[in-house]
Amino acid sequence: MRTLPILACIVLGSLALAGCAKGDKGDKGDKGDTGAPGAAGPPGPTGQAGPPGKDGRDGVSPPPQFRFVRGAPEGGIMKPAMCGADEIMVSATCVVTTGEIMETPRTVGDNGASCDSQPGQSNQPNAFILCAKR
């Protein structure tokens, strides 16, 4: 007798579903809220290298606009610091090995400088200059 109520429920449910006819399509509903962002995808493939830059060193990077030059000792005499032929000196200073700025440098043309020793000075000052492209 237990199967009779179960069978009755199945028959009534089938009849209810069979009576549903496909009606007219309803109006479109309102737009829902934006969902949470998903996880990041895998990285894409590496792109091709761009063309070399104008006047770049080996087509890799632009040439530097400024550079520092220091005088070099040669045979116990400090040679002046000189910029290249395509450069001009922007600034110059004299420094002793202890790091003290000692004196005003003497300019050599418009692209170099040198430093002279002071009387009684044991370390000869070195000229440091800043060169810029012309």
Secondary structure, DSSP 4 states (H G I P E B T S, - for coil): -THHHHHHHHHHHHHHHHTPPP----PPPPPPPPPPP-------PPPPP-PPPTT-BTTTBPPPSEEEEE--EETTEEPPEE--TTEEEEEEEEE-TTS-B-SPPEE-TTSEEE--PPTT-SSPPEEEEEEEE-
